[in-house]
């Protein structure tokens, strides 16, 4: 599996709402992420900056590049747009991170 990490940002004072929405993540979204080959997906928050650090493992034949075209993903992005920094299509603004060290 390939490891992937990136950052996103939540808007000020939106931490509790962000947690609430993720605590009640839609079953259809969880299924979509799994079917796309995303495993071991975690998101961490830096409370001082509002930066979210996301980590996930991708299966060899993942289809995560197709997720932006899926209606469930687009619906989730629209749902989250009021509490996150987003692009015009409501997708979260992300910054990919380069892995510089790993050990098992």
C-alpha positions, 0 to 999 in steps of 0.5 A: 500500500502507498501512504499518502498525507496532506493538509487542509484547514478549518475555519476559526471556531469550527473545531467542534462542528468539524468533529461533530460532522465526522463523528456522524460520517455518512455510511455511503461516504465511508463505503465510497472511500473504502471502495476507492481503495482508501484504508487506515484514514486518519485526520489530526487537528492542530488547534493552534492553527486550524490545520488538519493533517490527513493520513491514509493508505491507498491500495495498489489499484485505488481509484481515489483520483475519481472521487471528485466526480462522485456525487456523494463526494461532491455532496460531502464537500458542499456540506463541509464548505461552510467550516473549511477552506475550500476551492470554488467547487467546494473541495477542500484546499489541500497541500500534499505532503512529501514523505521524508521518513518512515519506519515500521 
